[in-house]
Amino acid sequence: MKYALRAVKYFIYIAIIFCIVVLILFHTSSHTADMTVFDLFKEGAWWKILVFLLAISAIYPIFGFARKEMYGDLDFVGKKDVIIKAMEQYNYVLCNQTPTSFTFRHKNMAIRIIRMMEDEVVIDFSTKPATISGLRKEVFRVGRLIANAAIADENNN
């Protein structure tokens, strides 16, 4: 269900960006007064564009989101304060906590809107190895961030 919701969000987002780009191209190019935006495309091209946008929006969530396994003996419950402090420095706040997971969201609402409210990073330590899931780019950054914060905390103690 989450995948389908993400695909719909991406379809709307990509369609809006496509329309904006087409309108900018139309209004910045030289054309006759009787020409409309629809004249930019061949007859019957709209369904091809629609299929293309649907395909991109259906495929992107597969590549845009990831789950990373964190190997090691990191005590997530014991290092909770270190993890939260590191995430706060990275502009994330703890929005949900269970005995076996932490869920973080970005502080900045503009970034959250740009990411279509899909900025959630979940650290699940219920199994070994622990997993981090969320946007692909953020998952790998957060994985390095937590590992480096844990190492720095160990060196300080």
C-alpha positions as CSV (number, residue, x, y, z in Angstrom):
1,M,0.0,0.0,0.0
2,K,2.8,2.4,0.8
3,Y,4.4,1.6,-2.5
4,A,1.2,2.5,-4.4
5,L,0.8,5.7,-2.4
6,R,4.4,6.7,-3.3
7,A,3.8,5.9,-6.9
8,V,0.7,8.2,-7.0
9,K,2.6,11.0,-5.2
10,Y,5.4,10.7,-7.8
11,F,3.0,10.7,-10.7
12,I,1.4,13.9,-9.5
13,Y,4.8,15.5,-8.7
14,I,6.3,14.5,-12.1
15,A,3.2,15.6,-14.0
16,I,3.3,19.1,-12.3
17,I,7.0,19.5,-13.2
18,F,6.3,18.4,-16.8
19,C,3.5,20.9,-17.1
20,I,5.6,23.7,-15.7
21,V,8.5,22.9,-18.1
22,V,6.1,22.8,-21.1
23,L,4.5,26.1,-20.1
24,I,7.9,27.8,-19.6
25,L,9.1,26.5,-23.0
26,F,5.9,27.7,-24.7
27,H,5.9,31.1,-23.2
28,T,9.6,31.7,-23.8
29,S,9.7,30.6,-27.4
30,S,8.5,32.6,-30.4
31,H,5.2,31.4,-31.8
32,T,2.2,32.8,-33.6
33,A,-0.7,34.4,-31.7
34,D,-3.1,31.6,-32.6
35,M,-0.8,28.8,-31.4
36,T,-1.7,27.0,-28.1
37,V,0.3,24.8,-25.8
38,F,-1.4,21.8,-27.2
39,D,0.0,22.6,-30.6
40,L,3.5,21.7,-29.4
41,F,2.6,18.0,-29.5
42,K,1.7,15.8,-32.4
43,E,-1.9,14.4,-32.6
44,G,-2.2,11.4,-30.2
45,A,1.0,12.1,-28.3
46,W,-0.8,12.8,-25.0
47,W,-1.4,9.1,-24.2
48,K,2.3,8.3,-24.9
49,I,3.3,11.1,-22.5
50,L,0.8,9.8,-19.9
51,V,2.2,6.2,-20.2
52,F,5.7,7.6,-19.9
53,L,4.9,9.5,-16.7
54,L,3.1,6.5,-15.3
55,A,6.0,4.3,-16.0
56,I,8.5,6.6,-14.4
57,S,6.3,7.2,-11.3
58,A,5.8,3.4,-10.9
59,I,9.5,2.6,-11.2
60,Y,11.0,5.4,-9.2
61,P,10.0,4.2,-5.7
62,I,11.9,1.0,-6.3
63,F,15.1,2.9,-6.7
64,G,14.4,5.9,-4.6
65,F,13.9,4.0,-1.3
66,A,16.3,1.6,0.4
67,R,16.9,-0.5,3.4
68,K,20.4,-0.9,4.8
69,E,21.6,-3.4,7.3
70,M,24.0,-2.2,10.0
71,Y,26.4,-4.8,11.2
72,G,28.3,-4.5,14.4
73,D,27.8,-4.6,18.1
74,L,26.2,-1.1,18.4
75,D,23.9,-1.0,21.5
76,F,21.1,1.2,20.1
77,V,19.2,1.5,23.3
78,G,22.3,2.4,25.2
79,K,23.4,4.8,22.6
80,K,20.0,6.4,22.2
81,D,21.2,9.8,23.3
82,V,24.2,9.7,21.0
83,I,22.0,8.7,18.0
84,I,19.4,11.4,18.7
85,K,22.0,14.1,19.1
86,A,23.7,13.0,15.9
87,M,20.4,13.1,14.0
88,E,19.5,16.5,15.5
89,Q,22.8,17.8,14.1
90,Y,21.7,16.4,10.8
91,N,18.4,18.3,11.1
92,Y,16.2,15.3,12.0
93,V,14.0,15.0,15.0
94,L,12.7,11.9,16.8
95,C,9.0,11.6,16.0
96,N,8.3,8.1,17.1
97,Q,10.0,5.6,19.4
98,T,9.2,2.0,20.2
99,P,11.3,-0.4,22.3
100,T,12.8,-1.7,19.0
101,S,12.9,1.3,16.7
102,F,13.4,5.0,16.2
103,T,11.6,7.1,13.6
104,F,13.0,10.4,12.5
105,R,11.7,13.2,10.3
106,H,13.4,16.2,8.9
107,K,12.9,19.5,10.8
108,N,12.6,21.8,7.8
109,M,9.0,21.8,6.4
110,A,10.2,23.1,3.0
111,I,12.5,20.0,2.6
112,R,9.7,17.8,3.8
113,I,7.3,19.2,1.1
114,I,9.9,18.9,-1.6
115,R,10.4,15.2,-0.6
116,M,6.6,14.8,-0.6
117,M,6.5,14.1,3.1
118,E,8.5,10.9,2.4
119,D,11.5,12.0,4.5
120,E,11.0,9.4,7.3
121,V,14.1,7.5,8.4
122,V,13.4,4.4,10.5
123,I,16.1,2.7,12.5
124,D,14.9,-0.8,13.5
125,F,17.1,-2.7,15.9
126,S,14.7,-5.5,16.7
127,T,16.9,-8.0,14.8
128,K,20.5,-8.5,14.2
129,P,21.7,-6.8,12.0
130,A,19.8,-3.5,12.6
131,T,18.2,-1.9,9.6
132,I,17.8,1.7,8.4
133,S,15.1,2.4,5.9
134,G,14.0,5.5,4.0
135,L,15.1,7.6,1.1
136,R,18.1,5.9,-0.5
137,K,20.4,8.9,-0.1
138,E,19.4,9.5,3.5
139,V,19.7,5.9,4.5
140,F,23.4,5.7,3.5
141,R,24.1,9.1,5.1
142,V,22.4,8.2,8.3
143,G,24.2,4.8,8.4
144,R,27.6,6.6,8.2
145,L,26.4,9.3,10.7
146,I,25.4,6.8,13.3
147,A,28.5,4.7,12.9
148,N,30.8,7.8,13.2
149,A,28.8,9.1,16.2
150,A,29.1,5.8,18.0
151,I,32.9,5.6,17.3
152,A,33.4,9.1,18.5
153,D,31.4,8.4,21.7
154,E,33.5,5.2,22.3
155,N,36.7,7.3,21.9
156,N,35.5,9.9,24.3
157,N,34.7,7.4,27.0
